[in-house]
Amino acid sequence: MTEKDKKVPVIAIIGPTAVGKTKFSLGLAEKLDAEVISVDSRQVYRYLDVGTDKVSHETRRHIPHHLIDVADPDQVYSAADFAFQAADAIERIRKRRKTPLLIGGTPFYYKALCGALSEDLPKDEEVRRALEDEIKEKGLAELHNELRSIDPAAAEKIHPNDPVRTMRALEIFRITGRNATWWYQNQSKMESCYDIFYIGLIRARTNLYDNIARRVREQFENGYPEEVEWLLSRGYSPKLPALQGFGYRELVRYVKGNSTYEEALEGDIRSTKAFS
């Protein structure tokens, strides 16, 4: 038996935003008697429903979904958290003689599950913007002290007046849940126990853009602005990584009276197109 034969087979459906992953996955799940594991860094958060296009509770009762609504918006949820919980879900699904089906397009979550993050440590513009805001509010010295507490080895190498490297080291920790030193030390020791069969969905760019524009308009008409208003009214900071994503970022400005409805709508469409 080869090493590959010993690995756990898993199917994953990947593709850009609005390509049709959810619809395709539900049809495939029916045929395979599968349970879905969401690989989406925004759907992990509770209360972010309309803006992240979560499947309905009725659908989830029919086809079980895992790793949706597992953290509050003000909690840190890292790629390491995802890898641990996804591995647990895969094991439990297989014990019930069902098929685990990964669905979603967050690349560093896949890398974390496969033990390959150290090969290409992820970046996240939303986390980076939050760190930049923290430097403005608290000062670079406080962020460097935070780095010293979570990664003393990196803090020794990075000058206290170096904002770029300080933010990068903190960014790695906030995304993955492990500090940069740990990743570099373990780079050659990690091997995935999964043999993932990827199904990639594509569409013509013009068709994809039409889908994005239609979906964003439907979200705005179906409670997206009200969802953001509720989140802010409950005290969730607009600077949280969960609320820094496209759509939420634009709607925060709208709810606060800093843009019009149409400006928020068009801004969300532009940002989503750029992301895809």
C-alpha positions as CSV (number, residue, x, y, z in Angstrom):
1,M,0.0,0.0,0.0
2,T,1.4,3.4,-1.0
3,E,1.5,6.5,1.2
4,K,-1.3,8.0,-1.0
5,D,-3.5,4.9,-0.4
6,K,-3.3,5.5,3.3
7,K,-4.6,9.0,3.1
8,V,-8.2,10.0,3.7
9,P,-10.0,10.8,0.4
10,V,-12.0,14.0,0.5
11,I,-13.8,16.0,-2.3
12,A,-13.5,19.8,-2.5
13,I,-15.5,22.2,-4.6
14,I,-13.7,25.4,-5.3
15,G,-14.1,28.4,-7.5
16,P,-14.6,32.2,-7.5
17,T,-17.4,34.1,-5.7
18,A,-20.8,33.7,-7.4
19,V,-19.6,30.9,-9.8
20,G,-22.3,28.5,-8.4
21,K,-20.4,26.4,-5.8
22,T,-23.4,26.2,-3.4
23,K,-25.9,25.0,-5.9
24,F,-23.5,22.5,-7.4
25,S,-22.5,21.2,-4.0
26,L,-26.1,20.7,-2.8
27,G,-26.8,18.6,-5.9
28,L,-23.6,16.6,-5.5
29,A,-24.3,16.1,-1.8
30,E,-27.7,14.5,-2.6
31,K,-26.1,12.1,-5.0
32,L,-23.2,11.1,-2.7
33,D,-25.2,11.1,0.6
34,A,-22.7,13.7,1.8
35,E,-22.4,16.3,4.5
36,V,-20.9,19.7,3.7
37,I,-18.0,21.3,5.5
38,S,-17.9,25.0,4.8
39,V,-14.4,26.4,3.8
40,D,-15.4,30.1,4.1
41,S,-13.6,32.5,6.4
42,R,-16.7,34.7,6.8
43,Q,-19.4,32.0,7.2
44,V,-17.8,30.9,10.4
45,Y,-19.2,34.0,12.1
46,R,-22.6,34.1,13.7
47,Y,-25.0,36.9,12.7
48,L,-23.2,37.4,9.4
49,D,-25.9,35.7,7.4
50,V,-27.2,37.7,4.4
51,G,-23.8,39.2,3.6
52,T,-22.1,35.8,3.5
53,D,-24.8,34.0,1.6
54,K,-25.3,31.2,4.1
55,V,-27.6,28.4,3.1
56,S,-30.9,28.4,4.9
57,H,-31.6,26.4,8.1
58,E,-34.1,24.3,6.2
59,T,-31.4,23.3,3.8
60,R,-29.0,22.6,6.6
61,R,-31.6,20.3,8.2
62,H,-31.8,18.4,4.9
63,I,-28.1,18.3,4.2
64,P,-26.0,18.8,7.3
65,H,-23.4,21.7,7.1
66,H,-20.4,22.0,9.4
67,L,-18.3,25.0,10.4
68,I,-21.0,27.6,9.9
69,D,-21.8,29.9,12.9
70,V,-19.0,28.6,15.1
71,A,-17.6,32.0,16.3
72,D,-19.0,35.4,17.3
73,P,-17.9,38.4,15.2
74,D,-15.6,39.6,17.9
75,Q,-13.8,36.3,18.4
76,V,-10.5,35.5,16.7
77,Y,-11.0,32.5,14.4
78,S,-7.8,31.3,12.8
79,A,-6.8,28.9,10.1
80,A,-5.5,26.6,12.8
81,D,-9.0,26.6,14.4
82,F,-10.5,25.7,11.1
83,A,-8.0,22.9,10.4
84,F,-8.7,21.3,13.8
85,Q,-12.5,21.6,13.5
86,A,-12.5,20.5,9.9
87,A,-10.4,17.4,10.7
88,D,-12.8,16.5,13.5
89,A,-15.8,17.0,11.2
90,I,-14.3,14.8,8.5
91,E,-13.6,12.0,11.0
92,R,-17.1,12.1,12.5
93,I,-18.8,12.2,9.1
94,R,-16.8,9.2,7.9
95,K,-17.7,7.3,11.1
96,R,-21.4,7.7,10.1
97,R,-20.5,6.3,6.7
98,K,-21.3,9.6,5.0
99,T,-19.1,11.5,2.5
100,P,-17.3,14.7,3.7
101,L,-17.7,17.4,1.0
102,L,-15.6,20.6,1.3
103,I,-17.1,23.6,-0.2
104,G,-15.7,27.1,-0.3
105,G,-12.9,29.3,-1.6
106,T,-10.7,30.3,1.3
107,P,-7.2,29.2,0.1
108,F,-5.4,29.4,3.4
109,Y,-8.0,27.2,5.1
110,Y,-7.3,24.5,2.6
111,K,-3.5,24.9,3.2
112,A,-4.0,24.7,6.9
113,L,-6.0,21.5,6.6
114,C,-3.3,20.1,4.4
115,G,-0.5,21.2,6.6
116,A,1.0,23.4,3.9
117,L,0.6,26.9,5.3
118,S,4.3,27.2,6.1
119,E,5.0,26.9,2.4
120,D,3.1,30.1,1.6
121,L,2.0,31.9,4.8
122,P,-1.3,33.7,4.1
123,K,-2.0,37.3,3.8
124,D,-5.3,39.0,4.6
125,E,-6.0,42.7,3.6
126,E,-8.8,42.9,6.2
127,V,-6.4,41.9,9.0
128,R,-3.8,44.2,7.7
129,R,-6.2,47.2,7.7
130,A,-7.2,46.4,11.3
131,L,-3.5,46.4,12.3
132,E,-2.9,49.7,10.6
133,D,-5.8,51.2,12.5
134,E,-4.5,49.8,15.8
135,I,-1.1,51.4,15.1
136,K,-2.9,54.8,14.6
137,E,-4.9,54.3,17.8
138,K,-2.5,52.6,20.2
139,G,0.9,53.3,18.7
140,L,3.5,50.9,17.2
141,A,5.1,50.2,20.6
142,E,2.0,48.5,21.9
143,L,1.8,46.3,18.9
144,H,5.4,45.3,19.2
145,N,4.8,44.5,22.9
146,E,1.9,42.3,21.7
147,L,4.3,40.5,19.3
148,R,6.8,40.0,22.1
149,S,4.1,38.2,24.1
150,I,3.1,35.8,21.3
151,D,6.4,35.4,19.4
152,P,9.4,36.4,21.5
153,A,11.9,35.1,18.9
154,A,10.4,37.2,16.1
155,A,10.2,40.3,18.4
156,E,13.9,40.0,19.1
157,K,14.7,40.1,15.3
158,I,12.2,42.9,14.4
159,H,13.1,46.4,15.4
160,P,10.5,48.2,17.5
161,N,10.3,50.9,14.9
162,D,9.6,48.5,12.0
163,P,5.8,48.7,11.4
164,V,5.9,46.5,8.3
165,R,7.5,43.4,9.8
166,T,5.7,43.9,13.1
167,M,2.3,43.9,11.3
168,R,3.3,40.9,9.2
169,A,4.3,38.8,12.2
170,L,1.0,39.7,14.0
171,E,-1.0,39.1,10.7
172,I,0.4,35.5,10.5
173,F,-0.6,34.8,14.1
174,R,-4.1,36.3,13.8
175,I,-4.8,34.4,10.6
176,T,-3.4,31.0,11.5
177,G,-3.4,30.9,15.3
178,R,0.3,30.0,15.3
179,N,3.2,32.5,15.4
180,A,5.6,32.8,12.5
181,T,8.5,31.2,14.4
182,W,6.4,28.0,14.9
183,W,5.6,27.9,11.2
184,Y,9.2,28.2,10.0
185,Q,10.4,25.7,12.5
186,N,7.8,23.1,11.5
187,Q,7.9,23.8,7.8
188,S,9.5,20.5,6.8
189,K,7.8,18.3,9.4
190,M,4.2,18.6,8.2
191,E,2.4,16.2,5.9
192,S,-1.3,16.1,5.0
193,C,-3.3,13.0,5.9
194,Y,-5.8,13.9,3.2
195,D,-6.0,13.1,-0.5
196,I,-8.2,15.9,-1.7
197,F,-9.9,15.7,-5.1
198,Y,-10.6,19.2,-6.2
199,I,-13.5,20.1,-8.5
200,G,-13.0,23.6,-9.9
201,L,-15.9,25.6,-11.2
202,I,-15.4,28.4,-13.8
203,R,-17.6,30.8,-15.8
204,A,-16.9,33.3,-18.5
205,R,-15.9,36.5,-16.8
206,T,-18.8,38.6,-18.1
207,N,-21.3,35.9,-16.9
208,L,-19.5,35.8,-13.5
209,Y,-19.7,39.6,-13.2
210,D,-23.5,39.5,-14.0
211,N,-24.0,36.9,-11.3
212,I,-22.1,39.1,-8.8
213,A,-24.1,42.2,-9.6
214,R,-27.4,40.3,-9.3
215,R,-26.5,38.6,-6.1
216,V,-25.3,41.8,-4.4
217,R,-28.6,43.5,-5.4
218,E,-30.6,40.6,-4.0
219,Q,-28.6,40.8,-0.7
220,F,-29.3,44.5,-0.3
221,E,-33.0,44.0,-1.0
222,N,-33.2,41.1,1.5
223,G,-31.9,42.6,4.7
224,Y,-28.2,43.2,4.2
225,P,-28.2,46.9,5.4
226,E,-30.5,45.9,8.3
227,E,-28.1,43.1,9.3
228,V,-25.1,45.5,9.4
229,E,-27.2,48.1,11.4
230,W,-28.1,45.3,13.9
231,L,-24.5,44.3,14.3
232,L,-23.4,47.8,15.0
233,S,-26.3,48.3,17.4
234,R,-25.2,45.3,19.4
235,G,-21.8,46.9,19.9
236,Y,-19.7,45.0,17.4
237,S,-16.9,47.3,16.2
238,P,-16.8,48.1,12.5
239,K,-13.0,47.6,12.8
240,L,-13.3,43.9,13.6
241,P,-11.9,41.6,10.8
242,A,-15.4,40.1,10.5
243,L,-16.8,43.4,9.4
244,Q,-13.9,44.6,7.3
245,G,-14.9,42.4,4.3
246,F,-16.4,43.7,1.1
247,G,-20.0,44.6,1.5
248,Y,-19.9,44.9,5.3
249,R,-17.3,47.6,5.0
250,E,-19.3,49.6,2.5
251,L,-22.6,49.2,4.5
252,V,-20.9,50.4,7.7
253,R,-20.3,53.7,5.9
254,Y,-23.9,53.8,4.7
255,V,-25.4,53.0,8.1
256,K,-23.2,55.7,9.7
257,G,-24.4,58.2,7.1
258,N,-21.1,58.5,5.2
259,S,-22.4,57.2,1.9
260,T,-25.6,56.7,0.0
261,Y,-27.4,53.4,-0.5
262,E,-26.3,53.3,-4.2
263,E,-22.7,54.1,-3.3
264,A,-22.6,51.2,-0.9
265,L,-24.3,48.9,-3.4
266,E,-21.9,49.8,-6.3
267,G,-18.9,49.7,-3.9
268,D,-19.8,46.2,-2.9
269,I,-20.2,45.0,-6.5
270,R,-16.8,46.5,-7.4
271,S,-15.1,45.0,-4.4
272,T,-16.6,41.5,-5.0
273,K,-15.6,41.6,-8.7
274,A,-12.1,42.5,-7.8
275,F,-12.0,39.6,-5.2
276,S,-13.2,37.1,-7.8
